[in-house]
Each structure stands twice: as C-alpha cells, then as structure tokens.
Amino acid sequence: MSSVHPLEKLKEDYVKIEEELQRLREQKKVLDEKFSSALGEEKKITEEMRKVRDPYQYNKMDMRLNMVSRSRREAESQREENERKIRGYEEELKIIKKRIEYLKPKSAGTEG
C-alpha cells in the first residue's frame, strides 16, 4: 500500500500553505508601496490643481489626475484581494494545525 499517512499529508499541506502565505505577504508589501505612491501622487496633483488658473493647464492636470486615480483604484482592489487571500490562508493554517494536533499520537504515559 503506497498511500501517504494523513498526518504526513497534513504537514506537507501546512508547509505549502506557509510558503504561499509568505509569498502573499511579500506581494502585499509591493502592493502597499504602489498604492501609497499613487495616493501621494493623486494628492500632489490635487493640490497643484487648486493653484492653477489656466483652463488648458487645469484640463491637462485633470487628465493626469484621472490616470493616477485609476491606477490607485486598481492598486487598492489588488491590495484588498491580496488581504482576503492572506486571511483565507491564515484560517486554513489554523484548521490544519488543529488537525495535526488531533492526529498526533498521544504519549503512552497518559494511559491509566
């Protein structure tokens, strides 16, 4: 019989999920930087637009603001999706950890 013991399978799954969780956390850092950069640029353009009186210049800045806002919204949705995945993987790790603890052989000294 060549089946893998359920405890070993759970441990393998645990390691795989931990690795994926670590990758997602690294990706989260990149997405956070992208989002904060776009947000900063958006605020900067808004401040500049308040000072501009020339309609041509204002329209030009408005178009640039729209592009930056779109990229910020995309980064924000990617961040939210990433955070949902992280929460899901963390919950999965908790469940697997409980299963591993349940399946671990008990020590012989506790029988009485």
Stockholm file with secondary structure:
# STOCKHOLM 1.0

chainA/1-112         MSSVHPLEKLKEDYVKIEEELQRLREQKKVLDEKFSSALGEEKKITEEMRKVRDPYQYNKMDMRLNMVSRSRREAESQREENERKIRGYEEELKIIKKRIEYLKPKSAGTEG
#=GR chainA/1-112 SS CCCCCHHHHHHHHHHHHHHHHHHHHHHHHHHHHHHHHHHHHHHHHHHHHHHCCCHHHHHHHHHHHHHHHHHHHHHHHHHHHHHHHHHHHHHHHHHHHHHHHHHSCCCGGGCC
#=GC SS_cons         CCCCCHHHHHHHHHHHHHHHHHHHHHHHHHHHHHHHHHHHHHHHHHHHHHHCCCHHHHHHHHHHHHHHHHHHHHHHHHHHHHHHHHHHHHHHHHHHHHHHHHHSCCCGGGCC
//
